[in-house]
């Protein structure tokens, strides 16, 4: 995987996704045992932020530091790109300064443009299309909590967002059944659905996409949701809230439709009282804080594998 971009989980084989998960598990264990492993000593990650960030910014920075490297954070509006310098020129220049570029952007097309012109690996820290680093850390968390991923069922309820797209790809890659319940007009990207079904036919993962949250959650090992109003969608807030609430809220009643030992997941930030009620996200079967922590270890695996 060395030298490759990390733009979407569709670009990797099932074996490569599994290898990333094994690498993340090993690096997390080494960290817990205080084993010093610094494969990226002397390396620099340049991080571009067009959108606000908490977990992505901190986890990539910590991951580079713990691997012996260094991260530099760059705001889109503070860079010359904010004054009209092209994405292509930005990629060419930054390639002379660092060993990889992580970008958190609005448009996935901008990310692809950056990757075309950069001479170092480009990592997707979030785009409007997908969030592969998040999905990888989610699968790491499910693996820790449930053991073997093959044959598990993950239910996603809510907006067919970039996170939903990446979960479709990630689950299909490792043999996890995934059921997605979204309101009409808010379905996940058709290309990711098609990929999930095609890859699922190879790995044994079953893929269901519909509008019924009760059907989606029934018998699930994992119940997952995301905010109903993502960054950049603030103008749609009133309509989205009316569309998703109350039918697509993860309430204690809906959560009970899952298996008795099901876990609850959320990529954060969460809006209690909207996509999930406090009784669920703050309940004993919520693993959102472990999930957030695992961003560091998943990021380590990505960085150590491609730089």
Buried (B, 14 or more C-beta within 10 A) or exposed (E): BEEBBBBBBBEBEBEBBBBBBEBBBBBBEBBEEEEEBEBBEEBBBBBBBBBEBEBBBBBBBBBBBBBBBBBBBBEBEEBEBEEEEEBEEBBBBBBEEBBBBBBBBBEBEBBBBBBEBBEBBBBBBBBBBBBBBBBBBBBBBBBBBBEEBEEBBBBBBBBBBBBBBBBBBBBBBBBBBBBBBBBEEBBBBEBBBEBBBEBBEEBEBBBBBEBEBEBBBBBBBBBBBBBBBBBEBEEEEEEBBEBBEEBBBBBEEBBEBBBEEBBBBBBBEBBEEBBBBEEBBEEEBBBBEBBBBBBBBBBBBBBBBBB
